[in-house]
Each structure stands twice: as C-alpha cells, then as structure tokens.
C-alpha cells in the first residue's frame, strides 16, 4: 500500500473513532479528552483527509501538527483513540505524493 493511501486509511479510521468519542461526550459518557480537544482533533484530521485525497500535500515542514503532543501530555497511555490519532498523524507526516 502506498504511504499516502495508508495515511488516508488511518486518518479516516481515526476520524470515525473521534466521532464516536464526541458522541459519548455529548451524552455525558466521554472517556478521553474534553469536547474542545476532540473538536480540534476532528478539524485537523478532516483537513488532513482533504489534503491526502487531493494529492497536494504541503511541504513536510508545513504540515499540520500538534495532536501528538496533546495526546501524550494529557490522555491515558492506553487510549485506542489516542493510538489511532497518533498513527494517522505519523502516516500523514511521512506521506509522499
């Protein structure tokens, strides 16, 4: 699988997990993060998906960043959502067009 395809698959999967967690938070049963963090992550993941689908990625030093630091600093280490977001962000950063 080309690395851009892998990044797209991982980003879509992370976005689905994010939507589930946002719904849990809306019902008062959120597991990780806070609603504002989750919405920020969702916005970033959705922008990553747009870039990956278009095939026009910015130079590596100008790509979206920040989820990894937030997750490492404030989320439980065994978070499936956190793992999914980290994998998506890493794959996005190494993707080549």
C-alpha positions as CSV (number, residue, x, y, z in Angstrom):
1,X,0.0,0.0,0.0
2,X,1.4,3.4,-1.0
3,X,2.1,5.5,2.1
4,X,-0.4,8.2,1.0
5,X,-3.1,5.5,0.8
6,X,-2.1,4.2,4.2
7,X,-2.2,7.7,5.7
8,X,-5.7,8.2,4.2
9,X,-7.0,4.9,5.6
10,X,-5.6,5.6,9.1
11,X,-6.9,9.2,9.0
12,X,-10.4,8.0,8.1
13,X,-10.3,5.4,10.9
14,X,-9.2,8.0,13.4
15,X,-12.0,10.3,12.3
16,X,-14.5,7.6,12.9
17,X,-13.2,6.9,16.4
18,X,-13.3,10.7,17.0
19,X,-16.9,10.9,16.0
20,X,-17.7,8.1,18.4
21,X,-15.9,9.8,21.3
22,X,-17.6,13.2,20.5
23,X,-21.0,11.4,20.7
24,X,-20.0,9.8,24.0
25,X,-19.1,13.3,25.4
26,X,-22.4,14.7,24.2
27,X,-24.2,12.0,26.2
28,X,-22.0,12.7,29.2
29,X,-20.1,9.4,29.0
30,X,-16.8,10.6,27.4
31,X,-13.7,8.5,28.0
32,X,-10.8,10.7,26.9
33,X,-10.1,14.3,26.3
34,X,-12.5,17.2,26.6
35,X,-15.0,18.2,23.9
36,X,-13.0,21.2,22.7
37,X,-9.9,19.0,22.3
38,X,-11.8,16.4,20.3
39,X,-13.3,19.0,18.0
40,X,-9.8,20.5,17.4
41,X,-8.6,17.0,16.6
42,X,-11.5,16.3,14.3
43,X,-10.9,19.6,12.4
44,X,-7.3,18.7,12.0
45,X,-8.0,15.1,10.9
46,X,-10.6,16.3,8.4
47,X,-8.1,18.8,6.9
48,X,-5.5,16.0,6.7
49,X,-8.0,13.9,4.8
50,X,-8.8,16.7,2.4
51,X,-5.1,17.2,1.7
52,X,-4.4,13.4,1.3
53,X,-7.4,13.0,-1.0
54,X,-6.3,15.9,-3.2
55,X,-2.8,14.6,-3.5
56,X,-1.5,18.1,-2.9
57,X,0.3,17.8,0.5
58,X,2.2,20.8,1.8
59,X,5.9,20.5,2.3
60,X,6.7,18.3,5.3
61,X,7.8,21.2,7.5
62,X,4.4,23.0,6.9
63,X,2.1,20.1,7.6
64,X,-0.5,20.1,10.3
65,X,0.9,19.2,13.8
66,X,0.0,19.2,17.4
67,X,-2.3,16.2,18.1
68,X,0.6,14.0,19.2
69,X,1.8,16.5,21.9
70,X,-1.7,17.0,23.2
71,X,-2.4,13.3,23.4
72,X,1.0,12.5,25.0
73,X,0.6,15.3,27.6
74,X,-3.0,14.7,28.7
75,X,-4.6,11.4,27.6
76,X,-4.3,7.9,29.1
77,X,-1.5,5.9,27.6
78,X,-3.8,3.0,26.7
79,X,-6.3,5.1,24.7
80,X,-7.4,3.4,21.5
81,X,-8.4,6.8,20.1
82,X,-5.1,8.3,21.1
83,X,-3.2,5.5,19.4
84,X,-5.4,5.9,16.2
85,X,-4.8,9.6,16.1
86,X,-1.0,9.2,16.6
87,X,-0.8,6.6,13.8
88,X,-2.8,8.8,11.5
89,X,-0.6,11.9,12.2
90,X,2.6,10.0,11.8
91,X,1.5,8.5,8.5
92,X,0.4,11.9,7.2
93,X,3.8,13.4,8.0
94,X,5.7,10.7,6.1
95,X,3.2,10.5,3.1
96,X,4.6,11.3,-0.3
97,X,2.7,12.3,-3.3
